Amino acid sequence: GAVVSQHPSRVICKSGTSVKIECRSLDFQATTMFWYRQFPKKSLMLMATSNEGSKATYEQGVEKDKFLINHASLTLSTLTVTSAHPEDSSFYICSARVNLDRGLFSPYNEQFFGPGTRLTVL
Amino acid sequence: LAKTTQPISMDSYEGQEVNITCSHNNIATNDYITWYQQFPSQGPRFIIQGYKTKVTNEVASLFIPADRKSSTLSLPRVSLSDTAVYYCLVASVKAAGNKLTFGGGTRVLVKP
């Protein structure tokens, strides 16, 4: 199956610093990647849709200047948490959608998720 | 996006079959149903996907009635390692960016 990686898997930083998280599709090209945030015992919340070669689309309530997204290539999207604060501490997960046009009932329309990045802001 | 409703939690024992039913009353014609499994501190893992009737793979079966207003994920003979949160999602192949909206999920606890 398609593999998505994230780096780093865990990061601890001081308040006020910026943190970059990378999301890579290892064996397929993904023009669309997604970034989620998950708090303990809660469900995943979609933050933004990252499109290769264009600006990301942010969900309502997500600050685009706070969470910078860059999708520079078909296999890499980055999320930068700028001026991080303790309330930004969370589990950040990316996903990538396989771009295989196999029709409405295709089994390949699912998204593949990365392993997640645990961000702790002190 | 169709809203989904599933039980918050379920307990089971090793070797039993676990069935999780998800309601999606306002599912649209172009929507398909996908189930994901998530372990603590890991990203969700695709389990199974379907549009109608029954789909079976090596880990689970998905039953979808004719009206498609619900679906049931069936996990045969669960083991302790199947303890996880299971998410039912409905998404349209024609939706821009094919966004997935996660509901609360079902926390399955498999006991020895």
gemmi code that builds the backbone of each chain (N, CA, C; Angstrom):
import gemmi

chains = {
    "A": [
        ("GLY", (0.812, -1.204, 0.000), (0.000, 0.000, 0.000), (0.842, 1.248, 0.000)),
        ("ALA", (0.210, 2.393, -0.220), (0.912, 3.660, -0.251), (1.413, 4.038, 1.143)),
        ("VAL", (2.606, 4.602, 1.182), (3.231, 4.936, 2.453), (3.428, 6.437, 2.567)),
        ("VAL", (3.040, 6.961, 3.709), (3.234, 8.378, 4.000), (4.089, 8.491, 5.250)),
        ("SER", (5.115, 9.315, 5.190), (5.982, 9.490, 6.359), (5.873, 10.914, 6.878)),
        ("GLN", (6.209, 11.077, 8.133), (6.254, 12.396, 8.749), (7.548, 12.533, 9.517)),
        ("HIS", (8.059, 13.754, 9.514), (9.278, 14.026, 10.265), (9.217, 15.424, 10.851)),
        ("PRO", (9.540, 15.603, 12.128), (9.926, 14.548, 13.066), (8.708, 13.822, 13.633)),
        ("SER", (8.952, 12.763, 14.343), (7.844, 12.034, 14.964), (7.457, 12.690, 16.289)),
        ("ARG", (8.443, 13.365, 16.868), (8.197, 14.008, 18.166), (9.092, 15.242, 18.252)),
        ("VAL", (8.530, 16.333, 18.732), (9.323, 17.558, 18.895), (8.868, 18.300, 20.137)),
        ("ILE", (9.854, 18.771, 20.870), (9.608, 19.600, 22.044), (10.299, 20.935, 21.804)),
        ("CYS", (9.581, 22.004, 21.978), (10.179, 23.309, 21.718), (9.737, 24.304, 22.772)),
        ("LYS", (10.437, 25.416, 22.794), (10.092, 26.486, 23.725), (9.025, 27.389, 23.118)),
        ("SER", (8.267, 27.990, 23.965), (7.231, 28.908, 23.514), (7.848, 30.048, 22.710)),
        ("GLY", (7.233, 30.382, 21.587), (7.718, 31.463, 20.745), (8.537, 31.010, 19.558)),
        ("THR", (8.967, 29.772, 19.558), (9.750, 29.262, 18.431), (8.819, 28.704, 17.352)),
        ("SER", (9.386, 28.507, 16.174), (8.625, 27.930, 15.065), (9.072, 26.497, 14.824)),
        ("VAL", (8.149, 25.675, 14.450), (8.427, 24.252, 14.243), (7.914, 23.837, 12.867)),
        ("LYS", (8.768, 23.152, 12.111), (8.362, 22.671, 10.794), (8.176, 21.168, 10.827)),
        ("ILE", (7.068, 20.710, 10.273), (6.769, 19.280, 10.188), (6.658, 18.916, 8.714)),
        ("GLU", (7.345, 17.851, 8.336), (7.329, 17.416, 6.943), (6.420, 16.203, 6.753)),
        ("CYS", (5.752, 16.179, 5.638), (4.901, 15.049, 5.266), (5.305, 14.623, 3.858)),
        ("ARG", (5.673, 13.361, 3.713), (6.128, 12.868, 2.421), (5.348, 11.627, 1.993)),
        ("SER", (4.971, 11.602, 0.732), (4.419, 10.387, 0.147), (5.604, 9.647, -0.470)),
        ("LEU", (5.860, 8.441, 0.005), (7.109, 7.762, -0.333), (7.077, 7.009, -1.657)),
        ("ASP", (5.946, 6.483, -2.024), (5.919, 5.653, -3.229), (4.789, 6.029, -4.178)),
        ("PHE", (4.308, 7.250, -4.035), (3.288, 7.716, -4.964), (3.287, 9.235, -4.975)),
        ("GLN", (2.691, 9.794, -5.975), (2.582, 11.240, -6.071), (1.228, 11.698, -5.537)),
        ("ALA", (1.255, 12.791, -4.834), (0.031, 13.291, -4.212), (-0.093, 14.786, -4.470)),
        ("THR", (-0.986, 15.146, -5.368), (-1.200, 16.581, -5.589), (-1.964, 17.210, -4.433)),
        ("THR", (-2.627, 16.372, -3.659), (-3.396, 16.876, -2.518), (-2.989, 16.165, -1.241)),
        ("MET", (-2.629, 16.944, -0.253), (-2.348, 16.412, 1.070), (-3.186, 17.172, 2.085)),
        ("PHE", (-3.412, 16.557, 3.203), (-4.259, 17.143, 4.225), (-3.523, 17.163, 5.560)),
        ("TRP", (-3.801, 18.193, 6.344), (-3.216, 18.290, 7.684), (-4.321, 18.281, 8.730)),
        ("TYR", (-4.124, 17.422, 9.734), (-5.086, 17.280, 10.819), (-4.381, 17.557, 12.148)),
        ("ARG", (-5.210, 17.869, 13.122), (-4.707, 18.031, 14.483), (-5.595, 17.185, 15.387)),
        ("GLN", (-4.993, 16.557, 16.360), (-5.756, 15.692, 17.255), (-5.313, 15.917, 18.690)),
        ("PHE", (-6.265, 16.277, 19.520), (-5.999, 16.433, 20.948), (-6.292, 15.101, 21.646)),
        ("PRO", (-5.724, 14.917, 22.842), (-5.889, 13.634, 23.545), (-7.346, 13.219, 23.690)),
        ("LYS", (-7.620, 11.982, 23.382), (-8.941, 11.379, 23.503), (-9.974, 12.013, 22.569)),
        ("LYS", (-9.521, 12.797, 21.628), (-10.436, 13.448, 20.705), (-10.240, 12.921, 19.288)),
        ("SER", (-11.156, 13.313, 18.424), (-11.068, 12.875, 17.037), (-10.129, 13.787, 16.246)),
        ("LEU", (-9.845, 13.397, 15.032), (-9.016, 14.219, 14.164), (-9.820, 15.406, 13.654)),
        ("MET", (-9.160, 16.550, 13.633), (-9.801, 17.750, 13.122), (-9.004, 18.253, 11.922)),
        ("LEU", (-9.674, 18.359, 10.791), (-9.004, 18.824, 9.586), (-8.628, 20.291, 9.736)),
        ("MET", (-7.361, 20.586, 9.462), (-6.883, 21.959, 9.545), (-6.871, 22.625, 8.171)),
        ("ALA", (-6.327, 21.902, 7.200), (-6.162, 22.523, 5.893), (-5.918, 21.467, 4.828)),
        ("THR", (-6.193, 21.873, 3.608), (-5.921, 21.054, 2.432), (-4.751, 21.677, 1.687)),
        ("SER", (-3.757, 20.881, 1.443), (-2.542, 21.366, 0.813), (-2.503, 20.912, -0.647)),
        ("ASN", (-2.417, 21.859, -1.530), (-2.410, 21.558, -2.956), (-1.058, 21.920, -3.569)),
        ("GLU", (-0.499, 20.984, -4.301), (0.798, 21.203, -4.918), (0.744, 22.379, -5.887)),
        ("GLY", (1.633, 23.310, -5.684), (1.741, 24.434, -6.589), (0.753, 25.558, -6.371)),
        ("SER", (-0.038, 25.466, -5.332), (-0.983, 26.545, -5.057), (-1.134, 26.737, -3.554)),
        ("LYS", (-1.883, 27.754, -3.193), (-2.063, 28.045, -1.770), (-2.953, 26.995, -1.109)),
        ("ALA", (-2.677, 26.791, 0.160), (-3.478, 25.831, 0.910), (-4.856, 26.409, 1.201)),
        ("THR", (-5.797, 25.531, 1.393), (-7.152, 25.917, 1.773), (-7.349, 25.564, 3.233)),
        ("TYR", (-7.637, 26.564, 4.043), (-7.747, 26.366, 5.480), (-9.207, 26.200, 5.900)),
        ("GLU", (-9.403, 25.366, 6.905), (-10.735, 25.202, 7.470), (-11.066, 26.414, 8.347)),
        ("GLN", (-12.336, 26.590, 8.548), (-12.789, 27.726, 9.349), (-12.205, 27.649, 10.751)),
        ("GLY", (-11.688, 28.780, 11.205), (-11.132, 28.848, 12.544), (-9.651, 28.536, 12.628)),
        ("VAL", (-9.050, 28.112, 11.542), (-7.613, 27.806, 11.531), (-6.871, 29.005, 10.952)),
        ("GLU", (-5.930, 29.549, 11.717), (-5.202, 30.742, 11.288), (-4.123, 30.381, 10.275)),
        ("LYS", (-4.245, 30.912, 9.084), (-3.273, 30.584, 8.043), (-1.896, 31.171, 8.319)),
        ("ASP", (-1.843, 32.277, 9.036), (-0.547, 32.877, 9.357), (0.123, 32.157, 10.521)),
        ("LYS", (-0.633, 31.415, 11.245), (-0.119, 30.643, 12.371), (0.400, 29.283, 11.896)),
        ("PHE", (-0.343, 28.707, 10.994), (-0.003, 27.383, 10.477), (0.288, 27.518, 8.980)),
        ("LEU", (1.570, 27.689, 8.676), (1.981, 27.884, 7.290), (2.148, 26.543, 6.596)),
        ("ILE", (1.535, 26.423, 5.437), (1.604, 25.167, 4.692), (2.235, 25.433, 3.334)),
        ("ASN", (3.189, 24.586, 2.990), (3.848, 24.671, 1.699), (3.859, 23.291, 1.055)),
        ("HIS", (3.398, 23.224, -0.173), (3.351, 21.939, -0.893), (4.189, 22.108, -2.152)),
        ("ALA", (5.495, 22.027, -1.949), (6.440, 22.405, -2.995), (6.599, 21.360, -4.093)),
        ("SER", (6.298, 20.122, -3.802), (6.456, 19.078, -4.810), (5.320, 18.073, -4.671)),
        ("LEU", (5.276, 17.126, -5.577), (4.201, 16.131, -5.566), (4.358, 15.098, -4.458)),
        ("THR", (5.453, 15.171, -3.719), (5.663, 14.195, -2.653), (5.947, 14.833, -1.304)),
        ("LEU", (5.879, 16.148, -1.215), (6.244, 16.799, 0.037), (5.335, 17.974, 0.355)),
        ("SER", (4.796, 17.959, 1.568), (4.082, 19.101, 2.107), (4.652, 19.389, 3.485)),
        ("THR", (4.769, 20.661, 3.829), (5.281, 21.010, 5.150), (4.282, 21.896, 5.884)),
        ("LEU", (4.225, 21.682, 7.173), (3.399, 22.501, 8.065), (4.339, 23.179, 9.048)),
        ("THR", (4.310, 24.495, 9.079), (5.132, 25.236, 10.037), (4.221, 25.907, 11.052)),
        ("VAL", (4.424, 25.533, 12.304), (3.700, 26.174, 13.395), (4.545, 27.357, 13.835)),
        ("THR", (4.078, 28.548, 13.556), (4.866, 29.742, 13.843), (4.575, 30.252, 15.244)),
        ("SER", (5.621, 30.741, 15.893), (5.495, 31.290, 17.241), (4.619, 30.381, 18.109)),
        ("ALA", (5.086, 29.171, 18.255), (4.286, 28.154, 18.956), (4.071, 28.511, 20.423)),
        ("HIS", (2.910, 28.164, 20.920), (2.559, 28.371, 22.323), (2.063, 27.059, 22.905)),
        ("PRO", (2.010, 26.942, 24.199), (1.593, 25.669, 24.806), (0.255, 25.150, 24.289)),
        ("GLU", (-0.661, 26.028, 23.934), (-1.961, 25.558, 23.434), (-1.870, 24.932, 22.046)),
        ("ASP", (-0.724, 25.098, 21.389), (-0.501, 24.456, 20.091), (-0.011, 23.022, 20.252)),
        ("SER", (0.285, 22.638, 21.480), (0.715, 21.267, 21.734), (-0.399, 20.313, 21.309)),
        ("SER", (-0.050, 19.391, 20.458), (-1.056, 18.477, 19.915), (-0.364, 17.406, 19.094)),
        ("PHE", (-1.159, 16.513, 18.551), (-0.689, 15.469, 17.644), (-1.092, 15.905, 16.238)),
        ("TYR", (-0.109, 16.122, 15.384), (-0.373, 16.601, 14.032), (-0.199, 15.443, 13.048)),
        ("ILE", (-1.209, 15.248, 12.214), (-1.207, 14.119, 11.292), (-1.456, 14.624, 9.874)),
        ("CYS", (-0.707, 14.109, 8.938), (-0.961, 14.459, 7.546), (-1.504, 13.234, 6.812)),
        ("SER", (-2.134, 13.489, 5.706), (-2.578, 12.395, 4.849), (-2.403, 12.807, 3.399)),
        ("ALA", (-2.327, 11.828, 2.557), (-2.173, 12.082, 1.139), (-3.161, 11.226, 0.371)),
        ("ARG", (-3.732, 11.823, -0.632), (-4.719, 11.096, -1.439), (-4.046, 10.599, -2.709)),
        ("VAL", (-4.225, 9.326, -2.959), (-3.642, 8.734, -4.150), (-4.357, 9.274, -5.371)),
        ("ASN", (-3.585, 9.758, -6.319), (-4.173, 10.328, -7.521), (-4.252, 9.302, -8.626)),
        ("LEU", (-5.167, 8.350, -8.452), (-5.377, 7.343, -9.483), (-6.837, 7.413, -9.888)),
        ("ASP", (-7.097, 7.809, -11.086), (-8.477, 7.947, -11.543), (-8.991, 6.585, -11.967)),
        ("ARG", (-9.639, 5.938, -11.035), (-10.148, 4.603, -11.358), (-11.661, 4.538, -11.245)),
        ("GLY", (-12.305, 5.694, -11.293), (-13.752, 5.661, -11.342), (-14.419, 5.809, -9.993)),
        ("LEU", (-15.732, 5.901, -10.027), (-16.515, 6.224, -8.844), (-16.343, 5.182, -7.749)),
        ("PHE", (-16.290, 3.919, -8.100), (-16.262, 2.865, -7.093), (-14.856, 2.329, -6.879)),
        ("SER", (-13.898, 3.164, -7.126), (-12.518, 2.725, -6.998), (-12.157, 2.444, -5.552)),
        ("PRO", (-11.373, 1.398, -5.339), (-10.855, 1.169, -3.986), (-9.647, 2.034, -3.688)),
        ("TYR", (-9.298, 2.889, -4.591), (-8.086, 3.659, -4.399), (-8.349, 5.119, -4.078)),
        ("ASN", (-9.531, 5.446, -3.706), (-9.829, 6.823, -3.373), (-9.592, 7.155, -1.912)),
        ("GLU", (-9.152, 6.176, -1.152), (-8.926, 6.460, 0.257), (-7.664, 7.292, 0.431)),
        ("GLN", (-7.581, 7.915, 1.599), (-6.402, 8.675, 1.947), (-5.483, 7.804, 2.794)),
        ("PHE", (-4.199, 8.018, 2.649), (-3.211, 7.322, 3.456), (-2.610, 8.309, 4.442)),
        ("PHE", (-2.567, 7.891, 5.665), (-2.156, 8.796, 6.731), (-0.714, 8.555, 7.157)),
        ("GLY", (-0.063, 9.635, 7.562), (1.255, 9.524, 8.139), (1.154, 9.058, 9.580)),
        ("PRO", (2.310, 8.776, 10.199), (2.317, 8.266, 11.574), (2.064, 9.333, 12.627)),
        ("GLY", (2.069, 10.593, 12.218), (1.805, 11.662, 13.174), (3.056, 12.261, 13.778)),
        ("THR", (2.935, 13.491, 14.242), (4.018, 14.211, 14.921), (3.473, 14.769, 16.221)),
        ("ARG", (4.128, 14.386, 17.305), (3.710, 14.871, 18.626), (4.467, 16.155, 18.930)),
        ("LEU", (3.758, 17.270, 18.995), (4.370, 18.564, 19.309), (4.056, 18.947, 20.747)),
        ("THR", (5.110, 19.228, 21.487), (4.963, 19.715, 22.858), (5.646, 21.061, 22.967)),
        ("VAL", (4.893, 22.072, 23.322), (5.436, 23.417, 23.463), (5.507, 23.757, 24.950)),
        ("LEU", (6.703, 24.049, 25.402), (6.904, 24.304, 26.834), (6.666, 25.770, 27.181)),
    ],
    "B": [
        ("LEU", (-21.162, 17.299, 3.388), (-20.616, 16.052, 3.882), (-21.628, 15.381, 4.806)),
        ("ALA", (-21.875, 14.097, 4.572), (-22.823, 13.379, 5.395), (-22.273, 13.187, 6.794)),
        ("LYS", (-23.140, 13.429, 7.795), (-22.727, 13.244, 9.170), (-22.851, 11.774, 9.537)),
        ("THR", (-21.931, 11.301, 10.368), (-21.970, 9.916, 10.793), (-22.166, 9.837, 12.292)),
        ("THR", (-22.852, 8.798, 12.721), (-23.078, 8.546, 14.140), (-22.720, 7.107, 14.437)),
        ("GLN", (-21.862, 6.899, 15.425), (-21.461, 5.554, 15.815), (-21.335, 5.502, 17.339)),
        ("PRO", (-21.418, 4.291, 17.898), (-21.328, 4.195, 19.361), (-19.976, 4.702, 19.854)),
        ("ILE", (-19.990, 5.279, 21.044), (-18.762, 5.851, 21.597), (-17.756, 4.758, 21.924)),
        ("SER", (-18.236, 3.664, 22.478), (-17.315, 2.595, 22.879), (-18.000, 1.239, 22.842)),
        ("MET", (-17.175, 0.199, 22.748), (-17.653, -1.173, 22.779), (-16.585, -2.022, 23.441)),
        ("ASP", (-17.035, -2.973, 24.247), (-16.121, -3.933, 24.847), (-16.353, -5.298, 24.220)),
        ("SER", (-15.299, -6.051, 24.084), (-15.425, -7.401, 23.551), (-14.351, -8.277, 24.183)),
        ("TYR", (-14.373, -9.540, 23.834), (-13.380, -10.479, 24.337), (-12.653, -11.120, 23.168)),
        ("GLU", (-11.465, -11.557, 23.442), (-10.664, -12.213, 22.408), (-11.442, -13.347, 21.757)),
        ("GLY", (-11.347, -13.435, 20.452), (-11.986, -14.511, 19.716), (-13.409, -14.218, 19.285)),
        ("GLN", (-13.993, -13.166, 19.826), (-15.360, -12.831, 19.449), (-15.392, -11.993, 18.177)),
        ("GLU", (-16.563, -11.905, 17.599), (-16.774, -11.041, 16.448), (-17.294, -9.695, 16.961)),
        ("VAL", (-16.735, -8.644, 16.420), (-17.165, -7.298, 16.807), (-17.844, -6.629, 15.620)),
        ("ASN", (-19.022, -6.114, 15.867), (-19.772, -5.422, 14.819), (-20.028, -3.988, 15.262)),
        ("ILE", (-19.600, -3.058, 14.466), (-19.798, -1.639, 14.766), (-20.683, -1.054, 13.680)),
        ("THR", (-21.812, -0.504, 14.101), (-22.745, 0.075, 13.135), (-22.626, 1.589, 13.125)),
        ("CYS", (-22.616, 2.130, 11.960), (-22.494, 3.572, 11.758), (-23.733, 4.057, 11.001)),
        ("SER", (-24.337, 5.116, 11.491), (-25.487, 5.706, 10.814), (-25.049, 6.901, 9.986)),
        ("HIS", (-25.553, 6.955, 8.765), (-25.269, 8.106, 7.880), (-26.525, 8.353, 7.057)),
        ("ASN", (-27.523, 8.913, 7.712), (-28.853, 9.039, 7.126), (-28.905, 9.922, 5.891)),
        ("ASN", (-28.030, 10.919, 5.816), (-28.099, 11.824, 4.670), (-26.978, 11.571, 3.658)),
        ("ILE", (-26.619, 10.310, 3.516), (-25.588, 9.957, 2.535), (-26.094, 10.256, 1.133)),
        ("ALA", (-25.222, 10.789, 0.298), (-25.598, 11.170, -1.055), (-25.197, 10.087, -2.058)),
        ("THR", (-25.730, 10.223, -3.243), (-25.491, 9.217, -4.291), (-24.008, 9.024, -4.590)),
        ("ASN", (-23.252, 10.097, -4.576), (-21.834, 10.016, -4.908), (-20.936, 9.701, -3.715)),
        ("ASP", (-21.539, 9.475, -2.554), (-20.754, 9.210, -1.348), (-20.397, 7.726, -1.243)),
        ("TYR", (-19.211, 7.465, -0.732), (-18.809, 6.112, -0.399), (-18.429, 6.078, 1.079)),
        ("ILE", (-18.309, 4.896, 1.618), (-18.097, 4.720, 3.055), (-16.728, 4.091, 3.288)),
        ("THR", (-16.000, 4.673, 4.193), (-14.662, 4.187, 4.515), (-14.513, 4.044, 6.028)),
        ("TRP", (-13.834, 3.008, 6.440), (-13.534, 2.789, 7.854), (-12.027, 2.827, 8.057)),
        ("TYR", (-11.655, 3.515, 9.149), (-10.254, 3.602, 9.536), (-10.096, 3.099, 10.971)),
        ("GLN", (-8.889, 2.610, 11.256), (-8.525, 2.162, 12.591), (-7.388, 3.051, 13.090)),
        ("GLN", (-7.450, 3.451, 14.342), (-6.367, 4.261, 14.886), (-5.943, 3.753, 16.254)),
        ("PHE", (-4.638, 3.499, 16.366), (-4.046, 3.155, 17.652), (-3.530, 4.438, 18.296)),
        ("PRO", (-3.341, 4.440, 19.606), (-2.840, 5.644, 20.290), (-1.524, 6.125, 19.692)),
        ("SER", (-1.436, 7.418, 19.483), (-0.225, 8.076, 18.973), (0.215, 7.556, 17.605)),
        ("GLN", (-0.753, 7.130, 16.814), (-0.463, 6.727, 15.436), (-1.492, 7.347, 14.508)),
        ("GLY", (-1.139, 7.445, 13.236), (-2.098, 7.918, 12.260), (-3.135, 6.849, 11.951)),
        ("PRO", (-4.298, 7.244, 11.485), (-5.327, 6.262, 11.133), (-4.857, 5.324, 10.017)),
        ("ARG", (-5.368, 4.114, 10.080), (-5.016, 3.117, 9.067), (-6.282, 2.680, 8.351)),
        ("PHE", (-6.230, 2.685, 7.035), (-7.374, 2.276, 6.222), (-7.711, 0.816, 6.501)),
        ("ILE", (-9.012, 0.542, 6.721), (-9.448, -0.839, 6.917), (-10.198, -1.343, 5.704)),
        ("ILE", (-11.261, -0.632, 5.344), (-12.126, -1.134, 4.290), (-12.965, 0.003, 3.742)),
        ("GLN", (-13.432, -0.173, 2.543), (-14.220, 0.853, 1.879), (-15.285, 0.198, 1.023)),
        ("GLY", (-16.444, 0.852, 0.920), (-17.495, 0.273, 0.087), (-18.520, 1.300, -0.325)),
        ("TYR", (-19.345, 0.893, -1.275), (-20.420, 1.763, -1.748), (-21.793, 1.145, -1.443)),
        ("LYS", (-21.926, -0.156, -1.693), (-23.181, -0.832, -1.382), (-22.927, -2.328, -1.211)),
        ("THR", (-23.904, -3.021, -0.714), (-23.896, -4.455, -0.435), (-22.786, -4.824, 0.532)),
        ("LYS", (-21.992, -5.815, 0.197), (-20.994, -6.318, 1.126), (-19.612, -6.303, 0.497)),
        ("VAL", (-18.671, -5.892, 1.316), (-17.275, -5.908, 0.893), (-16.489, -6.667, 1.947)),
        ("THR", (-15.589, -7.512, 1.522), (-14.773, -8.281, 2.460), (-13.319, -8.230, 2.030)),
        ("ASN", (-12.445, -8.030, 3.005), (-11.012, -8.159, 2.731), (-10.386, -9.029, 3.805)),
        ("GLU", (-9.093, -9.019, 3.894), (-8.415, -9.956, 4.787), (-8.578, -9.597, 6.264)),
        ("VAL", (-9.041, -8.396, 6.569), (-9.150, -8.019, 7.972), (-10.577, -7.764, 8.431)),
        ("ALA", (-11.494, -7.465, 7.532), (-12.833, -7.073, 7.960), (-13.843, -7.264, 6.838)),
        ("SER", (-15.109, -7.129, 7.236), (-16.198, -7.095, 6.267), (-17.010, -5.834, 6.506)),
        ("LEU", (-17.567, -5.344, 5.449), (-18.394, -4.138, 5.524), (-19.740, -4.461, 4.904)),
        ("PHE", (-20.792, -4.291, 5.709), (-22.136, -4.563, 5.251), (-22.872, -3.239, 5.076)),
        ("ILE", (-23.432, -3.048, 3.897), (-24.149, -1.815, 3.594), (-25.519, -2.205, 3.045)),
        ("PRO", (-26.606, -1.829, 3.752), (-27.947, -2.182, 3.264), (-28.289, -1.392, 2.019)),
        ("ALA", (-29.391, -1.774, 1.406), (-29.781, -1.180, 0.134), (-29.990, 0.339, 0.230)),
        ("ASP", (-30.524, 0.815, 1.362), (-30.773, 2.254, 1.467), (-29.508, 3.040, 1.810)),
        ("ARG", (-28.460, 2.353, 2.142), (-27.131, 2.943, 2.418), (-27.150, 3.957, 3.560)),
        ("LYS", (-28.173, 3.954, 4.378), (-28.245, 4.913, 5.478), (-27.452, 4.466, 6.701)),
        ("SER", (-26.898, 3.286, 6.624), (-26.040, 2.816, 7.697), (-25.035, 1.841, 7.103)),
        ("SER", (-24.056, 1.504, 7.893), (-23.107, 0.471, 7.481), (-22.580, -0.199, 8.743)),
        ("THR", (-22.166, -1.441, 8.609), (-21.663, -2.187, 9.754), (-20.299, -2.773, 9.430)),
        ("LEU", (-19.345, -2.404, 10.248), (-18.009, -2.983, 10.150), (-17.970, -4.226, 11.015)),
        ("SER", (-17.539, -5.327, 10.445), (-17.457, -6.571, 11.185), (-16.004, -7.029, 11.268)),
        ("LEU", (-15.542, -7.202, 12.501), (-14.183, -7.683, 12.744), (-14.279, -9.101, 13.295)),
        ("PRO", (-13.862, -10.089, 12.519), (-14.006, -11.470, 12.981), (-12.917, -11.863, 13.977)),
        ("ARG", (-13.304, -12.576, 15.022), (-12.330, -13.153, 15.941), (-11.255, -12.144, 16.376)),
        ("VAL", (-11.676, -11.142, 17.098), (-10.747, -10.078, 17.483), (-9.707, -10.587, 18.472)),
        ("SER", (-8.576, -9.905, 18.453), (-7.517, -10.186, 19.414), (-7.233, -8.914, 20.209)),
        ("LEU", (-6.391, -9.020, 21.202), (-6.075, -7.864, 22.047), (-5.528, -6.704, 21.217)),
        ("SER", (-4.819, -7.030, 20.153), (-4.215, -5.994, 19.314), (-5.225, -5.232, 18.465)),
        ("ASP", (-6.470, -5.660, 18.498), (-7.520, -4.927, 17.777), (-8.115, -3.815, 18.623)),
        ("THR", (-7.654, -3.686, 19.859), (-8.082, -2.568, 20.695), (-7.619, -1.264, 20.053)),
        ("ALA", (-8.579, -0.427, 19.699), (-8.270, 0.787, 18.948), (-9.540, 1.623, 18.824)),
        ("VAL", (-9.406, 2.756, 18.173), (-10.575, 3.572, 17.836), (-10.879, 3.348, 16.362)),
        ("TYR", (-12.138, 3.129, 16.058), (-12.561, 2.849, 14.693), (-13.458, 3.995, 14.216)),
        ("TYR", (-13.085, 4.557, 13.083), (-13.816, 5.694, 12.529), (-14.554, 5.295, 11.253)),
        ("CYS", (-15.788, 5.717, 11.195), (-16.602, 5.560, 9.987), (-16.657, 6.922, 9.304)),
        ("LEU", (-16.334, 6.964, 8.031), (-16.363, 8.224, 7.304), (-17.138, 8.074, 6.012)),
        ("VAL", (-17.806, 9.139, 5.649), (-18.520, 9.194, 4.387), (-17.952, 10.363, 3.591)),
        ("ALA", (-17.599, 10.109, 2.356), (-17.030, 11.172, 1.534), (-17.451, 10.974, 0.096)),
        ("SER", (-17.440, 12.073, -0.614), (-17.826, 12.033, -2.016), (-16.589, 12.059, -2.899)),
        ("VAL", (-16.592, 11.218, -3.901), (-15.457, 11.234, -4.828), (-15.416, 12.509, -5.632)),
        ("LYS", (-16.548, 13.226, -5.654), (-16.581, 14.441, -6.451), (-16.376, 15.693, -5.613)),
        ("ALA", (-16.220, 15.514, -4.312), (-16.018, 16.678, -3.447), (-14.641, 17.265, -3.712)),
        ("ALA", (-14.587, 18.578, -3.704), (-13.330, 19.264, -3.940), (-12.294, 18.852, -2.917)),
        ("GLY", (-11.194, 18.302, -3.394), (-10.135, 17.888, -2.492), (-10.448, 16.617, -1.740)),
        ("ASN", (-11.656, 16.102, -1.918), (-12.046, 14.846, -1.278), (-11.782, 14.882, 0.208)),
        ("LYS", (-12.253, 15.889, 0.886), (-12.021, 16.040, 2.316), (-12.711, 14.933, 3.095)),
        ("LEU", (-12.087, 14.518, 4.169), (-12.680, 13.559, 5.086), (-12.993, 14.254, 6.397)),
        ("THR", (-14.180, 14.060, 6.902), (-14.565, 14.624, 8.188), (-14.711, 13.491, 9.191)),
        ("PHE", (-13.865, 13.510, 10.210), (-13.885, 12.470, 11.210), (-14.912, 12.781, 12.294)),
        ("GLY", (-15.738, 11.779, 12.594), (-16.629, 11.890, 13.732), (-15.911, 11.438, 14.981)),
        ("GLY", (-16.685, 11.095, 15.977), (-16.094, 10.735, 17.258), (-15.413, 9.378, 17.298)),
        ("GLY", (-15.792, 8.490, 16.409), (-15.206, 7.164, 16.409), (-15.767, 6.270, 17.497)),
        ("THR", (-15.450, 4.986, 17.401), (-15.853, 4.000, 18.406), (-14.610, 3.411, 19.034)),
        ("ARG", (-14.518, 3.544, 20.321), (-13.364, 3.001, 21.038), (-13.656, 1.551, 21.399)),
        ("VAL", (-12.954, 0.636, 20.768), (-13.154, -0.790, 21.001), (-12.075, -1.303, 21.948)),
        ("LEU", (-12.523, -1.937, 23.004), (-11.600, -2.536, 23.973), (-11.777, -4.045, 23.923)),
        ("VAL", (-10.735, -4.743, 23.574), (-10.775, -6.204, 23.549), (-10.113, -6.720, 24.816)),
        ("LYS", (-10.866, -7.512, 25.556), (-10.378, -8.032, 26.833), (-9.947, -9.480, 26.687)),
        ("PRO", (-8.999, -9.907, 27.522), (-8.546, -11.298, 27.432), (-9.600, -12.259, 27.952)),
    ],
}
model = gemmi.Model(1)
for chain_id, residues in chains.items():
    chain = gemmi.Chain(chain_id)
    for i, (resn, *xyz) in enumerate(residues, 1):
        res = gemmi.Residue()
        res.name, res.seqid = resn, gemmi.SeqId(i, " ")
        for name, pos in zip(("N", "CA", "C"), xyz):
            atom = gemmi.Atom()
            atom.name, atom.element = name, gemmi.Element(name[0])
            atom.pos, atom.b_iso = gemmi.Position(*pos), 0.0
            res.add_atom(atom)
        chain.add_residue(res)
    model.add_chain(chain)
structure = gemmi.Structure()
structure.add_model(model)
structure.setup_entities()
